[in-house]
Amino acid sequence: MTTSISRRAFLKASSLTIAVSVTPFGYTILNAAEKKDLKTFNPNVWLHITSDNKVTIYIGNSEMGQGALTAQSMIIADELEADWKQVQIRQGGAKDAFKSPLLRAQITVASASMRGFYEPLRKAGAAGRTMLIKAAADTWKVPEGECKAVLGTVKHEKSKRSLTYGQLCEKAAKIEIPRDPPLKNESEFRYMGKTMPRVDVPEKVRGKAVYGLDVNDSNVKELKGMLYAVIARPPAYGAKPHSFDRTAAEQVKGVVKVMEIPMGIAVCATSTEAALKGKDALKVQWDTGSLPDMDNAYIEKLMIADLDRQGVKVHEVGDAKKAIGEAAKKVEATYYIPCVAHVTMEPMNTTAYVQKDRCDVWAPNQNQTACQGMAAGITKLAPDKVHIHTTFLGCGLGRRAFTNFVPEAVMISKALEKPVKVMWTREDDIKHDRFRAPMTHRIQGGLDAQGRLIGWYHKTSAISIMKPVNPNAIKDGVDYYCLWGLWDVPDSPHWNDRIQYEIPNLYIEFLMADLPILCWPWRAVQNGPNAFAIESFIDELAHAAGKDPLEFRLQSLKNNKRASRVLETVAEKAGWGKAIPKGRGRGIAQHACFGTWIAVVADLSVDEKTGKVEMHKVVAAVDCGPVINPGPLVEQIEGGITMALSTALKEEVKFAKGGVATSNFDNYPLIRMSEVPEIEVHIVKSTDKIGGIGELGIPATAPAVANAFFNATGVRIRRIPLTPERVLAAIKEKKA
Amino acid sequence: MISLNVNGKTYRVDVPDDVPLLWVIRDHLKLTGTKYSCGIGECGACTVHINGKATRSCTIPVGEAKGKKITTIEGLPEDHPVKRAWIQEQVPQCGYCQPGVMMQVAAFLREKPTPTADQIISKMDDVICRCGTYLRMKKGIQTAVQIAGKGGKKS
């Protein structure tokens, strides 16, 4: 095998930047000279084997607790046939090679880390293994077929010889990279499919994990002299400052600079506390903004009224109007799902250091491509001079894919020529969140004389997610981001994000609500609100047909093996159809998105005097195709269900005077330990294509709760959250 | 100058008395295991021990901590039953709230080494975890009780 000059040159050049960070968190790129004795073999962006027999794996997806670092490394290490003990895992920088083949950006969203990278990572590991075997065979002058890779060594059984990967790496680096290396059979998997402890857990438990807000000059020495900045931000949508007291702020001890930037008025200081005091001293006077009358009642009224407007047709098959008109039974219902906030435990923040010839950004982000592009735009540096250091994320939930927290720090650092950390306070983080888009749905359904679903006419209104960000993403007046779970474009990278039921006459229409509220994907995007409407309505139809909700669903899923299977599994595990204690209600729901199917049964009781809903148990069944790391998979579903219970029972952002009134956890109640029931998750064994997991706990949970509420009380809840006041009002209305 | 005893070491910091202890610990002492999340004592991510008592460092002025023994997550021994249990049960997801939660649990278990399930819930109902790890926390606490019962060190 010959080695081309360019390949050698590449290895030589890349070894300068790779040879390898040994700081605890992989931020600082060390000078190659410190590691000059080590030979490196890196057949691709992920994999680096060094002559000290270490396998370093760089992961381009962000780690926010979903276990991407561990699970993706398991795939590589498995196909590489590495010993897990020799593996060290690093968060990678912003690189084209880390861009998702599905999403065409380096972005950790849409439960796509496994969907996008399962095959590329298997090939990456297998390429390494194949090349190491060849290097050994060449060394021993024996056929490759007689050599075998076992746990970080290549063995030649016949002659009882073996060489470690570290010993082979220099030679392997000179071998041509195979395009289609042979992958292992499932029976040969060493790590995939078995629960492995997450590699990020020990340092998180020790308090040593570095999140964005923890970046300082003790863990990144280049940040000596770093300033701390906070920003006074407008209290209402579209509000502009008309006055503020710059002098008072600058007189606060420690305040270095007050700067007007497009996002507000930044106060930069030598400490967090001085920046916060300086911000208070600004006493900014703002104008009233673009829609000072807007509050919750205004939003809900407008979005319900929207449903009487003519919208844009999204999808039509058959003639739903006609079928429903001629149906034996007709059902109509209107649903409203309000804004909810991301409230990641770590508020938004970024540390930036802009120098003449480089820009470094430390950000807990889900979108390295956007971070790099934004920083390059502001600094006018070439993208390869902009270094994105992704820290651990104190929760992601989609919020950190919208990287509007990055430009602020870059702008300030550029102006002051110093490293700067911009911290959003919790109040900034909630009031300037981009919420899960509120939605209204009006659905009409028709049943034939046998109680079969024959027509579905669906109008929905939502605040557009993409319009303020990327108007080009709106296709003929439709923002498909708002429709995931109801309908999606045919070539969608999100796979099957649409209503699962087989309905002969189906019509879907979309309306864009004209409100200034800024929205953005929130775990599962609009699969949550859409599934709430679909799965509540299918329950209403089942009731109208006089059929069991499980049977009624299965009847319209005859050709949908995966949906049927998760429903049947969850029904069996939850004891569906068996008697339940008096006063309890049970509800079922299913949903498919991001290539995975889930069904949920919720079990609850309602105190009709206090209006309090008590959850007793939630059972889920999941089919996501091949499973990489089962333990964390179950944790993701548990966590997603818990978060969805929070939205079903408690969460709603409050608006007033054209802005966000909700400000902190004291007025945005979230689910607490006492409210979380037992959760049971069953994985349905499946050899189908691999699907996503991170967001799958969300969509089917809230409708299962509402359906269980109906089962317990006979009262249909068409608007979440089920707060005690809303529950009492609904029960009173029913009794009246 | 304020003199502080943190994790058995004495630090001298030049800050006014009214600065929340949280910022002093994080920014001045660079002990970033203690987290900022709400700033109003609602979530528990900033919990430290002051003279052994779980305290939310975001709402206590540094002046009030003078002369007292402060322990942060970094000062909780590595073999502490709570740390061991949190790893064993894989409690953290994003992990951001967990140092504060663990500090609250450690103080709680010192007071009540074998709590009932109800006592655990009522004590821990004032912490927030957005990843929804509450069930794992409960399990972690029970495991920590077992580890401590088998002679694990209790700080």
Interface residues (C-beta under 8 A of the other chain):
Chain A: M64 G65 Q66 P197 R198 D200 V201 P202 K204 V205 R206 G207 K208 A209 V210 Y211 L213 D214 N216 S218 N219 Y228 S271 T272 E273 V343 T344 M345 E346 P347 F392 L393 G394 C395 G396 L397 M423 T425 R426 G631 P632 E635 Q636 E638 G639 G640 I641 T642 M643 S646 N664 F665 D666 L670 I671 R672 M673 S674 V676 E678 I679
Chain B: V15 V19 P20 W23 R26 D27 H28 K30 L31 T32 G33 T34 K35 Y36 S37 C38 G39 I40 E42 C43 A45 T72 I73 E74 L76 E78 K83 W86 I87 Q90 V91 P92 Q93 C94 G95 Y96 C97 Q98 P99 M102 I121 S122 M124 D125 D126 V127 I128 C129 R130 C131 G132 T133 Y134 L135 R136 M137 K138
